[in-house]
Amino acid sequence: MPLIWLLAAIAVLAAAGMVLGRRRALASAGGDHRVLHSLPSYYGTNVALFAAAPALLVMAAWIVVQPLYVESRVATLIPQAEYSDEGELSLIMSDVRRVADGLNQAIRSGAISAEEVRDMRADVTDVRDRLAQIGIAVGSEVEQTTLTAAQQYRTLDGRGNVAMAVFVLLLAVGGFVWTLMKTDKDYRARNSVENAILTILVAASTVAILTTFGIIMSMLFETVNFFRQYPASEFFFSTTWDPSFSGRGGSSELGIIPLLWGTLYISLIALLVAVPIGLFSAIYLSEYAGKKFRSIAKPLLEVLAGIPTIVYGLFALITVGPLLRDAIASPLGLGTSASSVMTAGLVMGVMLIPFVSSLSDDIINAVPQAMRDGSLGLGATQSETIKQVVVPAALPGIVGAILLAASRAIGETMIVVLGAGAAARLDLNPFEAMTTVTVKIVSQLTGDTDFSSPETLVAFALGLTLFVITLGLNVLALYIVRKYREQYE
């Protein structure tokens, strides 16, 4: 059964539960809703929830677990002589999935009969030719072993889909019938619905937490594999970044210091641009601008936050970079490249202006008006009130906004790729090309990657290091905001 049909069946059961649950409750009360423990809508909602929620939960878990189980079973069909490590096995399994999908399409189109696939009578060359006739290219490297594994993959996947459909439908019908039978005028439907919604909310928050935990664990495991092959001391303290894929680690130098220097240098320039402009904009909009001007200027300022970073990168590459090179760098003898730290920093700073401005504006507006009135009542001017009362009161929140903007700058990729280049170096000249940690993560995982080599695994070590840095900044920002916010409320 297609997934959309299964979802439609569950939706129909839930809708029927809404109607029948309400009717049954009212019937048990003789049509007088005042006799009911809960409102009539709660009884219908309760039946709908127990018909849909468990079934959908099991279906979601099944969709995640089934591919893992099928692949583990099919992987045992691949002779160990055909692969030397997990990376090669993963590539073979990719071919298996691709051929299995092609077989399913071929059966639906009539190019190959289901009996041929099930009985494994089709020759690999014949299968390849028939799939090519309907526009499905599986490649000449596909062998008989791959075809056999693909046939088994298709069989197991099909059986799993049928089992999922049957089990989910039985669970939905069972929940529907069981809850409907319990429904009467004395049933505490409101309590049941509220408990069910609370469970759903807790599950949603748990998914977010588990997702974060899974991201950390996935990076951590691969980082441990990297440090088993490459010394941690050289990674953290070496000043040279020179990966050599041909050497498979033997001649590579993978020091993170040049990448961290480029990351922090570009981020510093971006903050030097974004913080003054964003903060002054926030002060003007919150303290000086009229309502009409503010209603126009603030949305226009926040439009910058909606521009894709690739557009900022193109702006840096085509406009800002050549302008800085021709107007400043070349005449002063500081460089001849349009890609530079200054280019990426300036454009990134423009991108961060709405982050600093919007957060600072909200924080400044949260300062109680009584503090302003007290200062003005003592004879201070408006500018003195802003400088000596409003800004100090909002300073913890402003610092938090700046740290959040710094985290955003450290994690930026596209602007750096197009504006700063890909050279990993230690240099104070802001008109030289440099790169960041995020750019190297992308480059190390692009192309023909071998996940058994340190040159590929280093991307996970870089990612984990960057994660720790940004997490620390975010935690520090939240700590500052929460610690000092209540003093001014």
Beta strands, then each sheet from edge to edge (+ up, - down):
strand 1: 241-242
strand 2: 253-254
sheet 1: 1+ 2-
end
